């Protein structure tokens, strides 16, 4: 994770944003008193979705079970009754 000072971030903000978006890597921006993290919007949305899903009771276990299930055991398009 890159760390840059707020003054450098101000001078090169567009480049800092582009690098974070392209690399999917957060950037720590340090100020004189505090720090913040710049995260690409798509990455932020993915983080929020993950946090939301993990708040649903049993969701973590269901996801892990699904990951362990071989594809051959999954329903095919013809088997689904929507």
HELIX and SHEET records of a PDB file:
HELIX    1   1 UNK A    6  UNK A   11  1                                   6    
HELIX    2   2 UNK A   13  UNK A   23  1                                  11    
HELIX    3   3 UNK A   41  UNK A   55  1                                  15    
HELIX    4   4 UNK A   59  UNK A   68  1                                  10    
HELIX    5   5 UNK A   71  UNK A   73  5                                   3    
HELIX    6   6 UNK A   77  UNK A   79  5                                   3    
SHEET    1   A 3 UNK A   2  UNK A   5  0                                        
SHEET    2   A 3 UNK A  27  UNK A  30  1                                        
SHEET    3   A 3 UNK A  35  UNK A  38 -1                                        
END                                                                             
